[in-house]
Amino acid sequence: MFKSEKLALHLRQLIDSGQWKAHEKLPSLREQAQISGYSLITVLNAYQTLETQGIIYAKDKSGYYVNERSASQTLLNAGVHAAEHIQINSAVFHYLKNTQAAGFIPFGSAFPNPELLFNQKFMQLLAQHAKRKQSYLNNDNMPPGNLALRQMIASRYMMQGVQCNSDDIVITSGALNALNLALEALTKPSDVILLQETVFYGAWQAAERLGLQVVTIPDHSEFGLHIEAFEKALQQYPVKVCWLMLNTQNPLGYTVSNNIKKKIAALLEQYQVYLIEDDVYLELNYGGKKPLPMTYFDQHQRVLHCSTFSKSLGMGTRVGWIHARQFSDAIQHLQLMSTLSVSPLVQNALVDFLSQHHYEKHLRHLCLRLAQYKQVIYDYLKLHLPQQCKVDIYPSGYFLWIKLPEYCDSYHIYQTLLQHKISIAPSLLFRPKHSLQNCIRLNCSYELHTDIEQALQQLCRVIADNIAEKG
Amino acid sequence: MFKSEKLALHLRQLIDSGQWKAHEKLPSLREQAQISGYSLITVLNAYQTLETQGIIYAKDKSGYYVNERSASQTLLNAGVHAAEHIQINSAVFHYLKNTQAAGFIPFGSAFPNPELLFNQKFMQLLAQHAKRKQSYLNNDNMPPGNLALRQMIASRYMMQGVQCNSDDIVITSGALNALNLALEALTKPSDVILLQETVFYGAWQAAERLGLQVVTIPDHSEFGLHIEAFEKALQQYPVKVCWLMLNTQNPLGYTVSNNIKKKIAALLEQYQVYLIEDDVYLELNYGGKKPLPMTYFDQHQRVLHCSTFSKSLGMGTRVGWIHARQFSDAIQHLQLMSTLSVSPLVQNALVDFLSQHHYEKHLRHLCLRLAQYKQVIYDYLKLHLPQQCKVDIYPSGYFLWIKLPEYCDSYHIYQTLLQHKISIAPSLLFRPKHSLQNCIRLNCSYELHTDIEQALQQLCRVIADNIAEKG
């Protein structure tokens, strides 16, 4: 970040936070230079940046004044947050510990039902490679990872019309590792990144770990991503990297249209911003047709697309990747400093599994079941939830998003259900700032057996109690 | 770090770097407060710290002056280095890429000969677990990792007389991941850590990644670790964490005596410093008796001991651990934000392998071969290397450390040998500061077959040429 950008951002924060009111006079250039320790030129540049953005206005000879909050500013009510102050980690830690506890009904789990991911053929291939000395001695598991596997991943991109070759791909220890490596390669501490307002908590955790600042944009009730807010944010903040989820967004579930994706790509280029695309549910579209990754629309190598096999073949797989292109070397550097290599056994088994065309069959079967189980649970909830509740359903993934009346407290519901050995994901996990209290993400990758039905019954009862209590 | 420690460190750097000479007068307290922006009290505390350390002295009413460099300061000639300026990454990256290239004689490799690590029984167990649905669905691979495996690791500590239970252990994706997690959990950017002068490059890389400052202590020609320098460093610098390798030190090979380990433990407590112990070659002692980890001598929970199965069962294993004790939660937090889980398959197979007592047999066999191969190569080198060269050999591990005359350039030798498809590890990799030009780390885990003998012959020839050229 340039010095003047840094100063503009700092002043912007004072205005956003209400410390400086509309029509209040800003310190003169000379005063500001003294206060901030920056040069006059830097201060002038910062003031002019804010003026261009419509945040302040100049009066002849009299100086600069704070503008009225415009509609666009209200749109970005979120402002910039230092990720270090979010402290969601202990809440998330507590939550993750509970969802993995034995004997719990895992409605709160982030992972699909492992029974559905289990594939006999894949296990056989793993076992074959485990016994094959050669696949064990092979050194090809070092970064960027197994060449044959990278070729297969590249050809899957090509089938979607995305330019890609094996050198563009870096294999990682799952998607979370992929996303963290991409973010670390693209940022320095105190850089500004942009997130959707309601997101996978891992994005905030990564930002916190790397000492970044975060701008968020609100969700759009119809289109998912709020493209106007996105543009305003790029205009008004020195955003370096966006981390977005555009397909089967976690936790909300929507998939952004190609039209909006095109607009995003154009804005990335216009504002010279990079995009890390979190696309872990890539293969979980019920219609069988994968949504297009942002790399399809990106003519200027501004997108790093991250995905994984863990969401379709089991989290024990721990094999993800980054379509990293010009950043491949930088990311391999980081890998050589941290996780080193990815299991050669699993990489080799994946190569066979993909090349023998077992993967498509597995995915068809998996998506059929996910669609069916989710619909059954959705129907159950429509019938048994209090009428004040709304449930969002989309034709992909395995989550439902339950919206309770605004006065409800889903964290309280979460705590009550823990006593019944049922986990859910309360909405505050997905919004550390501007807390969202009244929603629940529900993992629906389970068949409506007796125990699941009893747990749903319990869930509906606890929700009804919460409504009755608070309403 | 306290403000006064920060200031003292900054002034210390000015003195270390020679910007302030002996008997030069320091700015007055008031002047220093103005220059530095710190309060008078902070400046006074900083000056008093430096006075206690003998770096500066006070003259009545006249102020503070820089002292002559004492013997202890000369001992710590290294000073403090911001890890960000080291830039060894591209050298290391280049080196690692070459050592993994197909068809190269891997004298430069950090990993033992995979043929020696291959164990039929372990492969069978892996294959069995790969086919077992239950071991795939098991959720026990999430942090802190498989309970049974943690119990086995704990009992191995207990057998050495180290207090340990399964809750103290966190399973990681190999040792490099373990060491990085431990360092990240214990430090904040700009903290000072202490390293040995000649070390595994991964320590510097980790420090660079986390924005730390590094103090180094010189090696001791007889005892390996220079305990006087160690104490002086803790006395004179605000060291927060030490990262040391005391058993089969990489690259030098020595193992520190129990007597010195006791002294280290006492100093850690006295100066309230934590130690991350890198002990990856733990099991590779030829006598069969493992050296004691620092946790054995540590009465005050100041040691985090890191090790791995990758150096004895193959790097594809990717299973390491931290004896993390009170830091277990903090480290699991970091894992949940980054690598998440470790392969459940490998963890399960390790449990069986250990509980069925295959591991000890494997290690006995492995160490016998390592001892034998290293001795044969050592004897070859003694016979064929120019007489100006010295070779260090110790009864553990699989490296030899070759010392060429000081005017030799092992990086040049490295580059020449690459053209012959032979890799070596030149000494500059292990000393980014105060560069060490004239040594070579040689991986000796290979039997003296024709191709290895030819490569050794070539190595001796290129070394002789270098000596002739430069001498």
Contacts between the chains, C-beta under 8 A, distances in Angstrom:
chain1	res1	chain2	res2	distance
A	89	B	333	5.7
A	89	B	337	7.6
A	92	B	336	7.2
A	93	B	329	7.7
A	93	B	332	7.4
A	93	B	333	5.7
A	93	B	336	6.4
A	96	B	142	7.6
A	96	B	336	5.8
A	100	B	139	5.2
A	100	B	142	5.0
A	102	B	139	7.3
A	114	B	136	7.1
A	114	B	137	4.6
A	115	B	137	6.9
A	118	B	133	5.8
A	118	B	136	6.1
A	118	B	137	6.9
A	123	B	130	5.4
A	123	B	131	5.4
A	123	B	133	7.4
A	123	B	136	6.9
A	124	B	130	7.9
A	124	B	131	7.0
A	126	B	127	7.8
A	126	B	130	3.8
A	126	B	131	8.0
A	126	B	345	7.1
A	127	B	126	7.8
A	127	B	127	4.1
A	127	B	128	7.6
A	127	B	130	4.0
A	127	B	131	4.8
A	128	B	127	7.6
A	130	B	123	5.4
A	130	B	124	7.9
A	130	B	126	3.8
A	130	B	127	3.9
A	130	B	130	5.4
A	131	B	123	5.5
A	131	B	124	7.0
A	131	B	127	4.8
A	133	B	118	5.9
A	133	B	123	7.4
A	136	B	114	7.1
A	136	B	118	6.1
A	136	B	123	6.9
A	136	B	314	6.4
A	136	B	316	6.1
A	137	B	114	4.6
A	137	B	115	6.9
A	137	B	118	6.9
A	139	B	100	5.1
A	139	B	102	7.3
A	139	B	114	8.0
A	141	B	315	8.0
A	141	B	316	6.2
A	142	B	96	7.6
A	142	B	100	4.9
A	173	B	173	6.0
A	173	B	339	5.2
A	173	B	340	7.8
A	174	B	339	7.3
A	174	B	340	5.9
A	174	B	341	8.0
A	176	B	337	7.7
A	176	B	338	6.7
A	176	B	339	7.2
A	176	B	340	5.3
A	177	B	338	6.4
A	177	B	339	5.4
A	177	B	340	7.5
A	180	B	337	7.3
A	180	B	338	5.3
A	189	B	189	6.9
A	189	B	211	7.2
A	202	B	337	6.9
A	205	B	336	7.7
A	205	B	337	4.2
A	206	B	337	6.5
A	208	B	337	7.9
A	209	B	334	7.5
A	209	B	337	5.6
A	209	B	338	7.5
A	211	B	189	7.1
A	314	B	136	6.3
A	315	B	340	7.5
A	315	B	341	6.6
A	316	B	136	6.0
A	316	B	141	6.2
A	316	B	341	7.4
A	316	B	343	6.4
A	316	B	344	4.4
A	316	B	345	6.4
A	318	B	340	7.5
A	318	B	341	6.6
A	318	B	342	7.7
A	318	B	343	6.0
A	329	B	93	7.7
A	332	B	93	7.3
A	333	B	89	5.6
A	333	B	93	5.7
A	334	B	209	7.5
A	336	B	92	7.1
A	336	B	93	6.4
A	336	B	96	5.8
A	336	B	205	7.7
A	337	B	89	7.5
A	337	B	176	7.7
A	337	B	180	7.3
A	337	B	202	6.9
A	337	B	205	4.2
A	337	B	206	6.5
A	337	B	208	7.9
A	337	B	209	5.6
A	338	B	176	6.6
A	338	B	177	6.3
A	338	B	180	5.3
A	338	B	209	7.5
A	339	B	173	5.2
A	339	B	174	7.2
A	339	B	176	7.2
A	339	B	177	5.4
A	339	B	339	6.0
A	340	B	173	7.9
A	340	B	174	5.9
A	340	B	176	5.2
A	340	B	177	7.5
A	340	B	315	7.5
A	340	B	318	7.5
A	341	B	174	8.0
A	341	B	315	6.5
A	341	B	316	7.4
A	341	B	318	6.7
A	342	B	318	7.6
A	343	B	316	6.3
A	343	B	318	6.0
A	343	B	343	5.4
A	343	B	346	7.1
A	344	B	316	4.3
A	345	B	126	7.0
A	345	B	316	6.4
A	345	B	345	7.5
A	345	B	346	7.9
A	346	B	343	7.1
A	346	B	345	7.9
